[in-house]
């Protein structure tokens, strides 16, 4: 039975699956090393390979969502994720682990793209960024609950306790699939003759924005890996501060992410948020670097908490801006493949972030923090011109005097005076901005 409230369906599915994810995140590494018997290097290699494969598969599976419908595709990929999590219960060798991890990463990346395409089809364009912020807040809350459950498994420390975590995660994705079945279906776009099936791979401005987004997402391994190692090896701060900083980050996103996202209503605002995010992340890196200079544990702790506060504000600004850019520049009917490419930044950050940042920060010290902050700042500054390039690329017919605004609900096309339509009128266009021979257009209410 389909729900009359698609927003509630999407939010419920996100919350349910994120609880299992939280439990998985905190316990999976120890399960693979202590229970399965893999070395940390083998686990790291397997995860690197798997997320590399997943980042590519996400685009293809997103394209599948465009062609077959995002709801049904999301349901199947959620069930596939559940199956891949279950496969971890039977892993006994490196080869089996890599195969299961690749399947997990592919299904996760594809599911993310399909969910985003479903969101784009069900939520009004003006509300997408704010609603995506609500999902992010709910996801963080669910992950926090799941992390607490995973912590119980860590405290018990038995094989059965670890296995229970994977069962909970798998059941969470089965439940999410059942919930997603209640979402309304989104009408798929008609494939035009001669149209490239993977248009996103030819969209250079969008690819550049996906790259800049990936650079900004390098903040992801900071609290899970880099800062704990930095605190324990380079500062006088107590190690328990890691937990306090993680709580600060999670609680801030849950409480403030929606408020931050409300200020993003256009691509111009998204570009400003990206620039501000780059600056905030740059300053936070400088603050983290200065924490090594204090010999006082409490002073070092205060400096680190200040850096964490700056970092989470930058993180929320970056997220809000990236959602508006990712949705706003993706053509209707191709949201799946475009979200697959944009979302690949998350997979690549997970894949390369730990290796890059541990080498950069732990080896380079304060200089490494400055370099990382400089990358954030550069990516934030370059986002605005990249967005303008992408907007120009969306209007290839402008030189002929006719173009359409692809971000409008009813696309307003500018036609020279004296043409048969006589001025600014709603006219249909394809995803690239070319006028078609259809007189009426607009976003389908169905």
C-alpha positions as CSV (number, residue, x, y, z in Angstrom):
1,X,0.0,0.0,0.0
2,X,1.4,3.4,-1.0
3,X,1.7,6.2,1.5
4,X,0.2,9.6,1.0
5,X,3.2,11.1,2.8
6,X,6.3,10.3,0.8
7,X,8.5,12.5,3.0
8,X,7.6,10.3,6.0
9,X,8.4,7.2,4.0
10,X,11.8,8.5,3.0
11,X,12.6,9.7,6.5
12,X,11.5,6.4,8.2
13,X,13.6,4.3,5.8
14,X,16.6,6.5,6.4
15,X,16.3,6.3,10.2
16,X,15.8,2.5,10.2
17,X,18.8,1.7,8.1
18,X,21.1,4.3,9.9
19,X,20.7,2.5,13.2
20,X,22.1,-0.7,11.7
21,X,24.8,1.3,10.0
22,X,25.9,2.9,13.3
23,X,26.3,-0.5,15.0
24,X,28.2,-1.8,12.0
25,X,30.6,1.2,11.8
26,X,31.8,0.9,15.4
27,X,32.2,-2.9,15.5
28,X,33.0,-4.1,12.0
29,X,36.8,-3.5,12.1
30,X,37.3,-5.4,15.3
31,X,35.0,-8.2,14.0
32,X,37.1,-8.7,10.9
33,X,40.4,-8.6,12.8
34,X,39.6,-10.3,16.1
35,X,36.9,-12.8,15.1
36,X,37.6,-13.5,11.4
37,X,41.4,-13.2,11.9
38,X,42.3,-10.8,9.1
39,X,45.2,-8.4,9.6
40,X,44.5,-4.6,9.7
41,X,46.4,-4.3,6.4
42,X,44.1,-6.9,4.8
43,X,41.0,-5.2,6.1
44,X,42.3,-1.8,4.9
45,X,43.1,-3.2,1.4
46,X,39.8,-4.9,1.1
47,X,37.9,-1.7,2.0
48,X,40.0,0.4,-0.4
49,X,39.2,-2.0,-3.3
50,X,35.5,-2.3,-2.4
51,X,34.8,1.5,-2.2
52,X,36.7,2.0,-5.5
53,X,34.4,-0.6,-7.1
54,X,31.4,0.9,-5.4
55,X,32.1,4.4,-6.6
56,X,31.9,3.2,-10.2
57,X,29.0,0.9,-9.6
58,X,27.0,3.8,-8.0
59,X,26.8,5.7,-11.3
60,X,25.6,2.6,-13.3
61,X,23.1,1.7,-10.6
62,X,21.9,5.3,-10.5
63,X,21.3,5.1,-14.3
64,X,19.3,1.9,-13.7
65,X,17.1,3.8,-11.3
66,X,16.5,6.4,-14.0
67,X,15.4,3.8,-16.4
68,X,13.5,1.3,-14.2
69,X,12.2,3.7,-11.6
70,X,14.0,4.8,-8.4
71,X,11.5,3.2,-6.0
72,X,11.8,-0.3,-7.2
73,X,15.5,0.0,-7.7
74,X,16.0,1.3,-4.1
75,X,14.0,-1.6,-2.7
76,X,16.1,-4.1,-4.6
77,X,19.3,-2.4,-3.6
78,X,18.3,-2.3,0.0
79,X,17.6,-6.0,-0.1
80,X,21.0,-6.5,-1.8
81,X,22.7,-4.5,1.0
82,X,21.0,-6.8,3.6
83,X,22.3,-9.8,1.7
84,X,25.9,-8.5,1.5
85,X,25.9,-7.7,5.2
86,X,24.7,-11.2,5.9
87,X,27.5,-12.5,3.8
88,X,30.0,-11.0,6.2
89,X,28.8,-13.6,8.8
90,X,30.3,-16.4,6.6
91,X,33.6,-14.7,5.7
92,X,36.6,-16.8,6.5
93,X,39.3,-15.6,4.1
94,X,40.7,-12.5,2.5
95,X,39.2,-13.4,-0.8
96,X,35.7,-13.9,0.6
97,X,36.0,-10.7,2.6
98,X,36.9,-8.7,-0.5
99,X,34.1,-10.2,-2.5
100,X,31.5,-9.5,0.3
101,X,32.9,-6.0,0.8
102,X,32.7,-5.2,-2.9
103,X,29.1,-6.3,-3.0
104,X,28.3,-4.2,0.1
105,X,30.0,-1.1,-1.3
106,X,28.2,-1.5,-4.7
107,X,24.8,-1.9,-3.1
108,X,25.4,0.9,-0.7
109,X,26.5,3.4,-3.4
110,X,23.7,2.3,-5.7
111,X,21.1,2.6,-2.9
112,X,22.3,6.1,-2.1
113,X,21.9,7.2,-5.8
114,X,18.5,5.6,-6.0
115,X,17.3,7.1,-2.8
116,X,18.4,10.6,-4.0
117,X,16.7,10.1,-7.3
118,X,13.5,9.0,-5.4
119,X,13.8,12.1,-3.2
120,X,14.2,14.4,-6.3
121,X,11.1,12.9,-7.8
122,X,8.9,13.1,-4.8
123,X,10.0,16.3,-3.0
124,X,9.4,19.8,-4.5
125,X,12.6,21.3,-5.8
126,X,12.4,24.3,-3.5
127,X,12.3,21.9,-0.5
128,X,14.8,19.3,-1.5
129,X,17.8,20.8,0.4
130,X,15.9,21.4,3.6
131,X,14.4,17.9,3.5
132,X,17.8,16.4,2.7
133,X,19.0,18.2,5.9
134,X,16.2,16.6,7.9
135,X,17.3,13.2,6.6
136,X,20.9,13.9,7.5
137,X,19.9,14.9,11.1
138,X,17.8,11.8,11.4
139,X,20.6,9.7,10.0
140,X,23.1,11.0,12.6
141,X,20.6,10.3,15.3
142,X,20.1,6.8,14.1
143,X,23.8,6.2,13.8
144,X,24.3,7.4,17.4
145,X,21.8,4.9,18.6
146,X,23.3,2.2,16.5
147,X,26.8,3.1,17.8
148,X,25.5,2.6,21.3
149,X,24.3,-0.8,20.4
150,X,27.6,-1.6,18.7
151,X,29.3,-0.5,21.9
152,X,27.4,-3.1,23.8
153,X,28.8,-5.7,21.4
154,X,32.3,-4.4,22.0
155,X,31.9,-4.5,25.7
156,X,30.7,-8.1,25.6
157,X,33.4,-9.0,23.1
158,X,32.1,-12.5,22.1
159,X,31.8,-13.8,18.6
160,X,28.0,-14.0,19.1
161,X,27.8,-10.4,20.1
162,X,29.6,-9.3,16.9
163,X,27.4,-11.5,14.8
164,X,24.3,-10.0,16.4
165,X,25.4,-6.6,15.1
166,X,25.5,-7.8,11.6
167,X,22.1,-9.4,11.9
168,X,20.6,-6.1,13.2
169,X,22.2,-4.2,10.3
170,X,20.8,-6.7,7.8
171,X,17.4,-6.7,9.3
172,X,17.5,-2.9,9.2
173,X,17.9,-2.8,5.5
174,X,15.2,-5.4,5.0
175,X,12.8,-3.2,7.0
176,X,14.0,-0.1,5.1
177,X,13.1,-1.9,1.8
178,X,9.7,-2.8,3.1
179,X,9.1,0.9,4.0
180,X,10.4,2.2,0.7
181,X,7.8,0.0,-1.1
182,X,5.2,2.3,0.3
183,X,6.6,5.3,-1.5
184,X,4.8,6.6,-4.6
185,X,6.5,5.6,-7.9
186,X,8.4,8.3,-9.9
187,X,7.7,8.5,-13.6
188,X,10.8,7.6,-15.6
189,X,12.0,9.8,-18.4
190,X,11.5,8.8,-22.1
191,X,14.7,7.8,-23.8
192,X,15.3,9.9,-26.9
193,X,16.7,8.5,-30.1
194,X,20.5,9.0,-30.2
195,X,20.7,10.2,-26.6
196,X,23.7,9.0,-24.7
197,X,22.7,6.6,-22.0
198,X,25.3,7.9,-19.5
199,X,25.1,11.6,-20.1
200,X,26.7,12.4,-16.7
201,X,30.0,11.0,-18.0
202,X,30.1,13.8,-20.6
203,X,29.1,16.6,-18.2
204,X,32.5,18.0,-17.4
205,X,31.3,20.9,-15.2
206,X,29.3,18.5,-13.1
207,X,32.3,16.1,-12.9
208,X,34.5,19.0,-11.6
209,X,31.9,19.9,-9.0
210,X,31.8,16.2,-7.9
211,X,35.6,16.3,-7.6
212,X,35.5,19.5,-5.5
213,X,32.8,18.0,-3.3
214,X,35.0,14.9,-2.9
215,X,37.9,17.1,-1.7
216,X,35.6,18.8,0.8
217,X,34.5,15.4,2.1
218,X,38.0,14.5,3.2
219,X,36.9,15.8,6.6
220,X,35.0,12.5,7.0
221,X,37.9,10.5,8.5
222,X,39.0,13.2,10.9
223,X,37.0,12.2,14.0
224,X,37.1,8.5,13.3
225,X,40.8,8.1,12.7
226,X,43.0,11.2,12.4
227,X,42.1,13.3,15.4
228,X,42.2,10.3,17.8
229,X,45.8,9.5,16.6
230,X,46.7,13.2,16.7
231,X,45.5,13.6,20.3
232,X,47.3,10.5,21.5
233,X,50.6,11.2,19.7
234,X,51.0,14.9,19.3
235,X,49.0,16.7,22.1
236,X,48.8,16.8,25.9
237,X,45.0,16.4,25.8
238,X,43.3,13.4,27.4
239,X,42.3,10.6,25.0
240,X,38.7,10.6,26.3
241,X,38.3,13.9,24.6
242,X,37.8,12.0,21.3
243,X,34.5,10.8,22.6
244,X,33.5,14.4,23.6
245,X,34.4,15.8,20.2
246,X,32.4,13.1,18.5
247,X,29.3,13.7,20.7
248,X,29.7,17.5,19.9
249,X,29.8,16.8,16.2
250,X,26.8,14.4,16.1
251,X,24.6,16.5,18.4
252,X,25.3,19.6,16.4
253,X,24.3,18.0,13.2
254,X,21.1,16.6,14.7
255,X,20.1,20.0,16.2
256,X,21.4,22.5,13.7
257,X,21.7,21.0,10.2
258,X,18.1,21.8,9.2
259,X,18.5,25.4,10.4
260,X,21.7,25.8,8.4
261,X,20.2,24.3,5.3
262,X,17.2,26.7,5.3
263,X,19.5,29.5,4.0
264,X,20.2,27.6,0.8
265,X,17.5,28.3,-1.8
266,X,19.5,28.8,-5.0
267,X,22.7,27.8,-6.7
268,X,24.2,31.2,-5.8
269,X,23.5,30.6,-2.1
270,X,24.9,27.1,-2.4
271,X,28.2,28.5,-3.9
272,X,28.5,31.0,-1.0
273,X,27.9,28.2,1.5
274,X,30.6,26.1,-0.1
275,X,33.0,29.1,0.0
276,X,32.2,29.7,3.7
277,X,32.6,26.0,4.4
278,X,36.1,25.9,2.9
279,X,37.1,28.9,5.0
280,X,35.7,27.4,8.2
281,X,37.4,24.0,7.6
282,X,40.6,25.8,6.8
283,X,40.5,27.7,10.1
284,X,39.6,24.5,12.0
285,X,42.6,22.8,10.6
286,X,44.8,25.7,11.8
287,X,43.3,25.4,15.3
288,X,43.8,21.6,15.4
289,X,47.5,22.3,14.4
290,X,47.9,24.8,17.3
291,X,46.7,22.2,19.8
292,X,50.1,20.6,19.6
293,X,51.8,23.7,21.0
294,X,50.2,23.6,24.5
295,X,51.8,21.5,27.3
296,X,48.6,22.0,29.4
297,X,46.1,19.2,29.0
298,X,43.1,21.4,29.6
299,X,44.3,24.2,27.3
300,X,45.0,21.7,24.6
301,X,41.5,20.2,25.2
302,X,39.9,23.7,24.9
303,X,41.8,24.4,21.6
304,X,40.7,21.0,20.2
305,X,37.0,21.6,21.2
306,X,37.2,25.0,19.5
307,X,38.5,23.4,16.3
308,X,35.8,20.7,16.5
309,X,33.1,23.5,16.8
310,X,34.5,25.3,13.7
311,X,34.8,22.0,11.8
312,X,31.1,20.9,12.4
313,X,29.8,24.4,11.3
314,X,31.9,24.0,8.1
315,X,30.7,20.5,7.7
316,X,27.0,21.5,7.9
317,X,27.5,24.4,5.5
318,X,29.3,22.2,3.0
319,X,26.6,19.6,3.2
320,X,23.8,22.1,2.6
321,X,25.6,23.7,-0.3
322,X,26.5,20.4,-1.9
323,X,22.9,19.1,-1.8
324,X,21.6,22.1,-3.6
325,X,24.3,21.9,-6.2
326,X,23.9,18.1,-6.7
327,X,20.2,18.3,-7.2
328,X,19.9,21.7,-8.9
329,X,22.4,20.9,-11.7
330,X,21.1,17.3,-12.4
331,X,18.7,17.1,-15.3
332,X,15.2,15.8,-14.7
333,X,15.1,12.1,-15.6
334,X,18.8,11.6,-14.9
335,X,18.9,12.3,-11.2
336,X,20.0,8.7,-10.5
337,X,23.2,8.7,-12.6
338,X,24.0,12.2,-11.6
339,X,23.5,11.5,-7.9
340,X,25.6,8.4,-8.4
341,X,28.5,10.4,-9.6
342,X,28.1,13.1,-7.0
343,X,27.8,10.6,-4.3
344,X,30.9,8.8,-5.4
345,X,32.8,11.5,-3.5
346,X,31.7,9.9,-0.3
347,X,33.0,6.5,-1.4
348,X,36.3,7.9,-2.6
349,X,36.7,9.9,0.6
350,X,36.2,6.7,2.6
351,X,38.7,4.9,0.3
352,X,41.5,7.4,0.1
353,X,40.9,9.6,3.1
354,X,42.4,7.4,5.8
355,X,45.6,6.8,3.9
356,X,46.0,10.4,2.7
357,X,45.2,12.1,6.0
358,X,47.2,9.8,8.3
359,X,50.2,10.2,6.1
360,X,49.7,14.0,5.7
361,X,48.8,14.8,9.3
362,X,50.8,12.3,11.4
363,X,53.9,12.7,9.2
364,X,53.6,16.3,8.3
365,X,52.4,17.5,11.7
366,X,51.3,21.2,11.8
367,X,52.4,21.7,8.1
368,X,50.1,18.8,7.2
369,X,47.2,20.5,8.8
370,X,47.9,23.7,6.9
371,X,48.1,21.7,3.6
372,X,44.8,20.0,4.3
373,X,43.1,23.3,5.3
374,X,44.4,24.8,2.1
375,X,42.8,22.0,0.1
376,X,39.5,22.7,1.8
377,X,39.8,26.5,1.1
378,X,40.7,26.0,-2.5
379,X,37.8,23.6,-3.1
380,X,35.4,26.0,-1.5
381,X,36.6,29.0,-3.5
382,X,36.6,27.1,-6.8
383,X,33.0,25.9,-6.4
384,X,31.3,29.2,-7.4
385,X,33.1,29.4,-10.8
386,X,32.4,25.7,-11.4
387,X,28.7,26.2,-10.7
388,X,28.6,29.2,-13.1
389,X,30.3,27.0,-15.8
390,X,27.7,24.3,-15.2
391,X,24.9,26.8,-15.5
392,X,26.3,28.0,-18.8
393,X,26.6,24.4,-20.0
394,X,22.9,23.9,-19.2
395,X,21.9,26.6,-21.7
396,X,23.6,25.6,-25.0
397,X,20.8,27.3,-27.0
398,X,21.4,30.7,-25.5
399,X,23.6,31.7,-28.5
400,X,20.6,31.3,-30.7
401,X,18.6,33.6,-28.5
402,X,16.5,30.9,-26.9
403,X,17.2,29.1,-23.7
404,X,15.4,27.5,-20.7
405,X,16.0,27.7,-17.0
406,X,16.4,24.0,-16.1
407,X,16.0,24.6,-12.4
408,X,12.5,26.1,-12.6
409,X,9.4,24.1,-11.8
410,X,7.7,25.4,-15.0
411,X,10.6,26.2,-17.3
412,X,10.5,29.8,-18.4
413,X,12.0,30.2,-21.8
414,X,13.3,33.5,-23.1
415,X,12.3,33.9,-26.8
416,X,13.3,37.0,-28.9
417,X,10.5,39.5,-29.5
418,X,8.9,38.9,-32.9
419,X,9.1,35.1,-32.5
420,X,5.8,33.2,-32.7
421,X,5.6,32.9,-29.0
422,X,6.2,36.5,-28.3
423,X,8.3,36.9,-25.2
424,X,8.7,35.0,-21.9
425,X,6.3,32.0,-21.9
426,X,6.4,28.5,-20.5
427,X,7.7,26.2,-23.2
428,X,8.9,22.6,-22.9
429,X,12.5,21.8,-23.1
430,X,14.7,18.8,-22.8
431,X,17.3,18.2,-20.0
432,X,20.0,20.2,-21.7
433,X,17.9,23.3,-22.2
434,X,17.0,22.7,-25.9
435,X,13.5,23.8,-26.9
436,X,11.2,21.0,-28.1
437,X,8.1,21.2,-30.3
438,X,5.8,20.6,-27.3
439,X,3.9,23.7,-26.2
440,X,3.3,23.0,-22.5
441,X,5.7,21.6,-19.9
442,X,6.1,21.5,-16.2
443,X,6.8,19.2,-13.3
444,X,4.4,16.3,-13.2
445,X,2.2,16.2,-10.1
446,X,1.9,12.4,-10.4
